[in-house]
Amino acid sequence: MKPVQGSLPDIMPVLSRGKHRTPKSGGCFMEFASYLAGESWSDHPACTHPVLASLARMVNDCSSDDSRSRLALLIPSVIGLTGSDRRIEVMVALRTGCEALPVASLERQRALAVGVLTCERNASVLDPDLAEQVRPLIRAALDQAPDAERWARDFIGSVRSWSHTKFTPRTADTIIRVGVQGIGEACVADPDARLYTLLERAIDDCRSLLGSAPRPASTTDRTVNLPALA
């Protein structure tokens, strides 16, 4: 019997890591999303934005076996969250970086701080209103890793072409990978709960963005650079 799009079937196999050829061998978060959407079995279904799907796969794989099944509650909510809005890839990466930065290891914190600042710059270019809305989120994350922020600003200041670097899906995927692994391996009480919250908030971010249109950036907006390190 074909599933009703966006609903959970009465019985679902247990979520597991990695890619699976058929449901008989188990399935990951996005494979079950493809099933619920009525698509061919795949961990890269068309029903979900590729960058959000990348986050979902990483959260699925980095969650513990005991806690991964809880993620099934979020599967219906990613179905239909797709489109060509470039703000999505920036926002999903930014959310991941900000959630991971306070708890990740020092090495990852430095990479994540650069990623967060990169997302901030690109949000300013794509949608100044969005950039203003996320500024408190960015500031709160950076304030919890001041050494990483200083290092990131020094690094950015040494790269002359940084302000002209394009933000691509690969950029987003790198931030997502480092951030999710940073949370999953963090020395905190419940990394699984943090991973669940990250995915839940990213889904909410995407839902909000897909329901709004960005204000076109002005010529000044397109040339925004981060302030020089004092």
N, C-alpha and C positions, 0 to 999 in steps of 0.2 A: 504494500500500500504506500502510495506516494505521500511524503510528509506535507503538512500544511506549512507554507512558508512562514518562518519566524516563530514557530511553536516547537516545544520540546516533545519528542515522541515519548510514549509510555515507558519504553525501555531503551537505554543507551549504553553502549559499551563503555568501559572505563577509559578515560583519557590516558594517553601514554606519550612518551617522548618520540620525537622524530616523525618521519614520513612513513606511511603505510600504503601498501598496494591496494588493499581491499579492507572493508569494515571488519572482515573476519579476523584480521590480525590486529585489530584495535584501531585507534584513531587519535589524532591530535585535535586541538581546538578548531583550527581552520578547516580541517577535513570534515568535521561534523557540521560546521557552518555551511560548507558546500552541499552537504546532504540535506540540511534543513531548508536551504534555498532552492532545492530541486535541481541543482547543477550536477554535473559529473563529479565523481569523487576526486577531490584535489585539495592540496593545502595552499593553493594559490587561486581561489575562486574569484569570479568576476563580481560577486556580490559585495565585496569589501574593498576599501581603498588599499592599495598594495602596502603602503607604509604602516597603516593600522594593522593590517594582516601580519606584517613582519613583527610588530610588537607583540601581537597575540601569540605567534609561534614561539618567540623568545621567552615570553612569560610561561607558556605551556612547558617548554623544555627545561627551564630553570627552576620551576616549582618542584617541591618534593613529591614523591609518590603518594604520601599520605594526604597531602593537601590539594593536589592537582584537580581532583574530581569537583571541588567547589567551583572551579572556573566554568564548569558547564552551565552555571546559572547565567553567565554573561554571553553565551554563544548567540542566542537570538538577537541580542542588541547590536551586533556588528553587521547583521544582514541589512543591506540597503545603504550602508554608510560608504558611499563611493562617489566619484566624480572627478572633475579636472581642476578643482580649486587647489592652487599651489600652497595655500596657507595650511592645508592639512598636514603635509609632510613636515613643515616647519614646526607646527604646534605639537604634533606627536613627539617629535624629537626633543622639543623644548620641555614638554611635560616630563619625559623620561629623564632628561638631564637634571632637571630641578628636583625630582623625587629622589634620584640616586646620589646627587652631589654630597649631601650631608652625611651619608653613611658609607660611601665607597672607600676603598683603600686610597692612600695618598697618590699613588701613580695614576689610578683611574680618576681621582678628583681633578688632577691637572688637565687631563684630556677632556673631562666633562665640563670643566670651567670654560675651556676654549670653545667647546660645542655650544654651551649656553649663550656665550657672547656672540657666537656666529648666528645662532637662531635669533637673538635679539636684533642684530643688525638687519637680517633678512625680513623679519617681521615688520620693522620700520619701513622697509622698502615696499613690501607687498600691501600693507594695511596699517597706516599710522594709528588708527583707532585700536586695532588689536594690540599693537606694540604698547600702547598706553595701558591697556587693560592687564597685560601680563607683567608689566614692570614690577609690581609688588611681589609676584611669584618669583621672579628672577632675583630681586634684591634679597628676599628671605633666604633663598638657596645659597647665594654667594656669601651672605653674612655668616653662614654656618661653616664656611670653608675659606676664610680670609687669605690663608697662605696660598691656596690653589688659585684664588682670584688674582692675587698679585703676580704669581708665576704666569698665569694665562695672559694678563695684560702686557707683561714684559715680552712674552713670546710673540704675541700679536704685533706689538710695536716693532719687533725685529723683522717681521715679514712684510715687505713693502707692498706686495700684491694682495694682501689679505682682504682689503676693503673691496676688491674687484673680483674676488673668488666667487664662483657660482655655487648656489646651494642646490644640490641634486638629490634624488632619492638615495644615491649611494652615501652621501653625507649623512642623511637622516638615519640610514641603516647602521652606519658606524656608531653614531651617538646612541642609538637604541641598543645595539649589541653590548657596548661598553657599560651603559647604564643598567641594563637588566642583569648582566653578569655581576656588576658591582653590588646590586641589591641582593642577589641570590647568594653571594659569598660574603656578605657583610657580617660583622660580629655584632648582631643585634638580636633582640629577643625573638622576633617572629618575622623573618624575611618573607615567608610565604604570604602573610597578611599584607605586607608592603607591596609585593608584586600584584596581588589581587587589586589593591587600591589604585595602583598605577594604571592598570588596564582599565579599570572602571572609570577613572577620571579622564583618561585619554578618549574613551568612548563618548563620554559626556562632552568633551571638548569638540570632537568631530561632529557630534549631533548639533551643537550650538553653531559651529562655523557653517555647516551645510544649510542652516536655516537663515543665514545672513549673507549679504553681499558686501565685499570690501569697498571702502572708499578709495577711489583712484589716488595713487600717490602723485604728489606734485613733483616738479623738476627738482626742488630742494630735497624732497623726501628721497629721491632716487640716489642722491649723493651723500646720504647720511653716513657719517663715520662715528665710531665710538670716540669719546673724548680721550685725549692723550693722558697717559698715566702721570699723575702729579709727581 
